[in-house]
Amino acid sequence: MRGIVRCFISIKFHFIKLSFVFIILPVQAQLQYHGGIQLPVQRNESTFNIVSVNSDGLIFLRPLNQPESSVQFIHVDTAFIQKWAGLLPIEKKYVYAQHYIHKKYAYFLFHHREFADISFHVYQIDLKTGSYTRYQVNNYIPFLPTHFTATERGLLIGGYFTGKIPVVLFFDFASTKSKVLPALFNEPGELLQINTSDDQSFSVLISSRNAQRQKNLWVKNYGPSGDLIQNKTLNASENQSLLFGQIISIPDGSQLVAGTYGNRNSDFSKGLFITRLEKDSEFTNYYPFTELQNFFSYLKSQRAARLKERINRKTVKGKKIRLQYRFLVNEFIPNKNEFLLLGEAFYPVYKAMDRNYMGGGLAPGGAVFDGYKYTHAVIIGFDKNGELRWDNSFEINDVKSFTLEQFVKIDIQQNKIVLFYLFDNKIRYKIILDDQLVEQKEFNTLDINNTPLDDDESLSSLDYWYNSYFTASGTKYTSQRRWGKQSQRVFFVTKLSHR
C-alpha cells in the first residue's frame, strides 16, 4: 500500500471570463424570483453540478477533457457575483463522487473509475480564497463511496465492500492516516447514515437482519478520533422489523432515531417508529399509518372517508387494518421545540411487453420495470420524548422516477411550513401549519428570461440553498437558429423563494 501523500497547493484559481446573464423576473403570486445566472455550455460538453455552500453562495463544477483532464470550478455569492473560478487538475481515471461543506471549507471526493487504485483523492477548498489542499486517502478495502462527511478532525467515507457489506473509513487530518472503523459488520447490511455532532464525535447507523431474520438497527457511536465508544442495538418488537431510520443527537446528550417498521420478512412499511436513546435505556413508540390523522388526506375526499370508516369499523370490533406501503424517509430534522420527519410513499410500476420485445426474448404477457410512482409525502412532528404531536400529507401528482430520490422539499418559516416539489417544469407547493392546510397551488412552466424552455430541455432540479431560498436549474437554448448560426446552449440557475 502506498504511503499517504498530502499535497498543499496555495495557488488561487485563476479568473475565467464567462458570459453571465442576470435575470430579474416578476413576482408571480407568492413564488418570488430573485435573479439568476446563465453559463454557456457547448453541445458536446458536460453540464454543471450545483453545490450549495449556504450563505456563501454556490459552487458550479463539471469535468473537462480539453486541453487536459480537469474539473472546472466556479464560485458565486448569493447575488451570483463571481468570487473565484478555475481548473483543478484531476487524473483522467478519477471521477467525482461526493461533496461535503464544513464551515469555511468545501470537500470534494474522487475515486478511480476502474478501481485500479482503491485509494481516494479528496480536495479541501477554501471558500474564501479558492486555494486548495489535496489529500490522498489510503484505502484497504475496495468499495464504492456512497456516504461522505467531514469534521474538524478528519474525513469519513462510507460504502459497501462487495456491494453488500457496510464499511466506513476514517482519515485523520493531523496524522494523515486512515483506518477502517471498528465494530462494523462482516455481514450484509445497509449503511443508513453517518451523523456528526458539534463535539466532533459521530455516529454510524446500520440496518441488518439478525439470526431470527428480523431487520434491526445498530447505532455505533465513535469519539473524534474514530474510537468506538458505544455499540447499541435497536431491537424490533416480536414478528416485526425496523426497516429504515435516521438519527439525531440532541443537547441533553440523548439521541433520537426515527424511521419505518414492518413485518418480519417484508420490505413494506406499515408505520413509523421513533426511539429515544439514553445512556442505559431506550424507549420506542410505534405509529401505524392507520393511526395518523392526515395520512390519507392525499386521496380524494370520498375515498379517504370510506377508508377511514372501514378502519373505524374494524377498530370498534377490536380488529386492525394493516396497510403496507413502500416508504422512503428523507429527512429527520430539529425545529424549535420539536423534531420533523419527512418521507414519501411510492410503488414500483411495471409495463407489459409483447413477444417482439428484445427480439422475442420475453414471453407473452411478460412485464418489465417501468420506474417508481410516487403517491404522497408525509410530515410528522414529534416532541423530544418521541410523542407524536401532529401529522400532515402532500399529494404527489404524476411523478415517476427510475431511481429512488427525494422529490418533496421542506421550507420551515416562522409561522408556517412550505412543502414543494418540481415535476415536468411545474412547481407544486402546499403550505401547512402543523396539521392544518393553509394554501395549495401549482405554478405552470417557468419561463426563464421570458423565453420558453425547448421541447428537449427543461428544469432538471429544485434544490435547497440557504435560509428560505432554493434553486431551480436546467439547460435551454437562448435563441432560435438564424442567419446560419445555431442557438447557444446554456445552463441556468434561478433563485426562488416563497413568501
Phi, psi and omega in degrees: 000130180292153178289165178294134175245119180243114185251130176249120180233111187259014179283130177292149172298136177288153183284133179249128178282120180232156181271097179266136178237121180265141189239127173243115184244152182288157176287132177242110185054236182255002174273116188251140179256137184233039178089180183188192183211151176232131180242123180299137178225122177292155185298332181262009182258155174290150175276183187264147163269146179252130175240119176281128173247036175058228184287357174275355176113217182228152169241129174256135177218150177200151177283145175230142180250358181233138358283344175215168185297126181198171174239128180273131177240137173225123180248124177238157177274189185288349175259011180068023174274129183293133177260315173199164179201160179170183181246131179255118182291123180233134177302140189301329183280356182259140182236148178291135183240306187214166172218162176207139179252125179224106179056243187268007183238150169246132181248133180234125185257132177234143175230160181289131186292336183244004180059026170294331172237120184272357177284162180249152171248128179236130178251122177261113185251128176286119185295333183281317188254336186086356176288155186219159174238134179256127176249132169262115183262105180293136181242155182240345180230121181293124176206153178273123184289130177241341181229142182207128177208173183216152172234181175298332187272326184184192182249148176234122181236121183241155179182208185227128172277132186054024175080001185213349181254118183297141176214142177229130181254132176248126178247122183268123181299319186291313182270347185054034177242152180239157178208151174280130182299139178286161173071017171274176191277150167256011182233162180302144178191185180234124176279108187271319188196145166245114187246122181262153179243165182297333181273013178076359170284168180206164181232147175241127181251124184231143175248135177200162180269143176269188183296336179270009178070017174273141171276123176237170178247140176245127177253117181245114183260133183236151173281176184303332182265007178089015177274136181292127178257318185208141179230108185240144177249130173264106183270133176287156175292169186303137177065019177231168177225145170269111191275320187203153179200165170224153188238145176227136171266133182246159190302334182282005177094353178267177179228150174243133175238125180231145180181208184245154175226160181203191178291161188309309186251025184243148173264004178273140178270140174243003177174186181241148176233159171217131182241134173259120181258120173249182187303314184236015183206166176213148180227127184238133173246137177249137180230098177299149179304327183293343181264358178278134187296322187243016183299328183259013182292342179288341180283163172301146189304319182292318180293318178298320180296318179296320180293317179294323178296320178296318178298317180296319179298317179295320181296318179300325181275004179080015179252165180233141171266124180255099177271136182239135182229155163274123191223130182250117176275121185258318186218143173222106193225149175282148177210104182056243184259022179215177181231132185253133174246129180237127179215172183226140177264144182207170172209149180286146180244138178235150177232143181284143178236147180278177187293343181276352181296131179056040175072027178084013182281355181245134181292152177305137181083359178292162181225151177236153180297134183233028175104178178253129177261125180269140181253311181196160174255151179233135175235136185227140175253125177245154169271181186290346178265004179084013178274133180289131179256320180195163175214158178207167180218165184217117180295136176250114184261134166069003184278125174221136184218148177274354175232147178280119181212164180278124176258311183279128177251163184235132177240109182269116178248178190301315184232023180195165174235130179254124173254134183209156174207161181246133172204133177053045178066018177242138174256121179246140181217159176221132178253128181232158168233098189056242183267009182258143175272127178261313182197150176216135186201165177229136175255135181289184184311131177284128175260109183278121182056037178062021178244117181300149177290144177296160180301322183259011178232146186199171167296129183248346186206144173230110191229159175295149171235271179210155184047239180252022178260147175219170183244141169246130186220162179173195177234154180201177175248136188283335182203166177280157179294134178204153179051039176077002181256141177278153176291158183268133177271133180226151170262128184238151175226131179240138179267126185231158171207164176238121184240000000 
